[in-house]
């Protein structure tokens, strides 16, 4: 999971020449925290659900 999100962030940083805006980083953070895991152990849950214990839509 960590390696995948790092590769997503690194590919984004390469396209914006390592000068991302705060808005762009906020969007990335939202995406990362709200996408559902596909792995067996955490399948169907989001990082924010695991952290807070509350179900999201």
Residue frames as a rotation matrix with the C-alpha (Angstrom) as fourth column:
UNK 1
0.576 0.818 0.000 0.00
0.818 -0.576 0.000 0.00
0.000 0.000 -1.000 0.00
UNK 2
0.515 -0.420 -0.747 2.70
0.155 -0.812 0.563 2.49
-0.843 -0.406 -0.353 0.96
UNK 3
-0.574 -0.790 0.216 4.75
0.324 0.023 0.946 1.78
-0.752 0.613 0.243 -2.13
UNK 4
-0.205 0.579 0.789 1.75
0.975 0.052 0.215 2.23
0.083 0.814 -0.575 -4.39
UNK 5
0.808 0.541 -0.235 0.79
0.566 -0.823 0.053 5.61
-0.164 -0.176 -0.971 -2.91
UNK 6
0.141 -0.840 -0.525 4.42
0.076 -0.519 0.851 6.73
-0.987 -0.160 -0.010 -3.07
UNK 7
-0.662 -0.403 0.632 4.60
0.614 0.192 0.766 5.83
-0.430 0.895 0.120 -6.75
UNK 8
0.297 0.827 0.477 1.36
0.940 -0.341 0.007 7.74
0.168 0.446 -0.879 -7.41
UNK 9
0.814 -0.012 -0.581 2.72
0.253 -0.893 0.372 10.80
-0.523 -0.449 -0.724 -5.61
UNK 10
-0.192 -0.975 -0.112 6.13
0.190 -0.149 0.971 10.57
-0.963 0.165 0.213 -7.29
UNK 11
-0.436 0.087 0.896 4.59
0.895 0.141 0.423 10.36
-0.090 0.986 -0.139 -10.75
UNK 12
0.698 0.708 0.108 2.49
0.709 -0.705 0.032 13.43
0.099 0.054 -0.994 -9.94
UNK 13
0.566 -0.547 -0.616 5.54
0.115 -0.688 0.716 15.32
-0.816 -0.477 -0.327 -8.65
UNK 14
-0.473 -0.756 0.453 7.39
0.554 0.145 0.820 14.52
-0.685 0.639 0.350 -11.86
UNK 15
-0.059 0.525 0.849 4.61
0.970 -0.173 0.174 16.05
0.238 0.833 -0.499 -13.95
UNK 16
0.903 0.410 0.125 4.50
0.367 -0.890 0.269 19.25
0.222 -0.197 -0.955 -11.92
UNK 17
0.231 -0.932 0.279 8.30
0.196 -0.236 -0.952 19.54
0.953 0.274 0.128 -11.82
UNK 18
-0.277 -0.334 -0.901 8.46
0.871 0.309 -0.382 19.08
0.406 -0.890 0.205 -8.03
UNK 19
-0.993 0.016 0.120 6.52
-0.056 -0.940 -0.338 22.33
0.108 -0.342 0.934 -7.49
UNK 20
-0.378 0.917 -0.126 3.03
0.752 0.384 0.536 21.17
0.540 0.108 -0.834 -6.39
UNK 21
-0.413 0.353 0.840 0.53
-0.439 -0.885 0.155 23.66
0.798 -0.305 0.520 -5.04
UNK 22
-0.879 0.146 0.454 -1.11
-0.411 0.252 -0.876 23.22
-0.242 -0.957 -0.161 -1.64
UNK 23
0.132 0.981 -0.143 -4.45
-0.912 0.064 -0.406 22.65
-0.389 0.184 0.903 -3.41
UNK 24
0.223 -0.117 -0.968 -2.94
-0.689 0.683 -0.242 19.81
0.690 0.721 0.071 -5.43
UNK 25
-0.807 -0.563 -0.178 -1.48
-0.243 0.591 -0.769 18.19
0.538 -0.577 -0.614 -2.31
UNK 26
-0.569 0.686 0.453 -4.85
-0.649 -0.037 -0.760 18.49
-0.505 -0.727 0.467 -0.54
UNK 27
0.404 0.713 -0.574 -6.58
-0.914 0.340 -0.222 16.73
0.037 0.614 0.788 -3.45
UNK 28
-0.178 -0.559 -0.810 -3.97
-0.430 0.784 -0.447 13.97
0.885 0.269 -0.380 -3.40
UNK 29
-0.935 -0.178 0.308 -4.39
-0.346 0.257 -0.902 13.57
0.081 -0.950 -0.302 0.37
UNK 30
-0.103 0.976 0.191 -8.18
-0.859 0.010 -0.513 13.33
-0.502 -0.216 0.837 0.02
UNK 31
0.401 0.207 -0.892 -7.86
-0.777 0.593 -0.212 10.74
0.485 0.778 0.399 -2.77
UNK 32
-0.515 -0.721 -0.463 -5.36
-0.330 0.666 -0.669 8.67
0.791 -0.191 -0.581 -0.80
UNK 33
-0.914 0.119 0.388 -7.44
-0.374 0.121 -0.919 8.67
-0.156 -0.985 -0.067 2.40
UNK 34
-0.090 0.992 0.087 -10.78
-0.730 -0.006 -0.683 7.86
-0.677 -0.125 0.725 0.71
UNK 35
-0.015 0.086 -0.996 -9.96
-0.867 0.494 0.056 5.21
0.497 0.865 0.068 -1.88
UNK 36
0.759 0.426 0.492 -10.87
-0.619 0.705 0.345 1.64
-0.200 -0.567 0.800 -0.99
UNK 37
-0.340 -0.889 0.307 -8.24
-0.762 0.451 0.464 -1.05
-0.551 -0.076 -0.831 -0.44
UNK 38
0.412 0.419 -0.809 -8.21
-0.830 0.540 -0.143 -4.01
0.377 0.730 0.570 -2.82
UNK 39
-0.636 -0.726 -0.261 -6.00
-0.506 0.648 -0.570 -6.28
0.582 -0.231 -0.779 -0.69
UNK 40
-0.174 0.586 -0.791 -7.55
0.316 0.794 0.519 -9.19
0.933 -0.159 -0.324 1.19
UNK 41
-0.564 -0.122 -0.817 -6.93
0.811 0.101 -0.576 -8.05
0.153 -0.987 0.042 4.77
UNK 42
-0.660 0.265 -0.703 -8.36
0.170 -0.859 -0.484 -4.52
-0.732 -0.439 0.521 4.38
UNK 43
-0.858 0.267 0.439 -10.50
0.474 0.080 0.877 -5.10
0.199 0.960 -0.195 1.31
UNK 44
0.011 0.954 0.299 -13.36
0.746 -0.207 0.632 -2.65
0.665 0.216 -0.714 0.92
UNK 45
0.620 0.149 -0.771 -12.15
0.710 -0.525 0.469 -0.25
-0.335 -0.838 -0.431 3.62
UNK 46
0.615 -0.424 0.665 -10.49
0.186 -0.742 -0.645 3.14
0.767 0.520 -0.377 3.28
UNK 47
-0.454 -0.848 -0.272 -7.53
0.552 -0.029 -0.833 4.43
0.699 -0.528 0.482 5.31
UNK 48
-0.638 0.253 0.727 -9.77
-0.527 -0.832 -0.173 7.05
0.561 -0.494 0.664 6.92
UNK 49
0.524 0.840 -0.138 -12.25
-0.517 0.443 0.733 4.32
0.677 -0.312 0.667 7.98
UNK 50
0.325 -0.490 -0.809 -9.46
0.590 0.773 -0.232 2.30
0.739 -0.402 0.541 9.56
UNK 51
-0.715 -0.662 0.226 -8.16
0.292 -0.576 -0.764 5.39
0.636 -0.480 0.604 11.38
UNK 52
-0.624 0.511 0.591 -11.49
-0.694 -0.709 -0.121 6.71
0.358 -0.486 0.797 12.68
UNK 53
-0.932 0.308 0.192 -13.47
0.177 0.847 -0.501 3.48
-0.317 -0.433 -0.844 12.92
UNK 54
-0.056 0.941 -0.335 -16.39
-0.225 -0.338 -0.914 5.17
-0.973 0.024 0.231 11.14
UNK 55
-0.156 0.111 0.981 -17.85
0.819 0.570 0.065 3.95
-0.552 0.814 -0.180 7.85
UNK 56
-0.601 -0.004 -0.799 -17.78
-0.347 -0.900 0.265 6.33
-0.720 0.436 0.540 4.86
UNK 57
0.460 0.876 -0.148 -20.13
-0.473 0.100 -0.876 6.28
-0.752 0.472 0.460 1.90
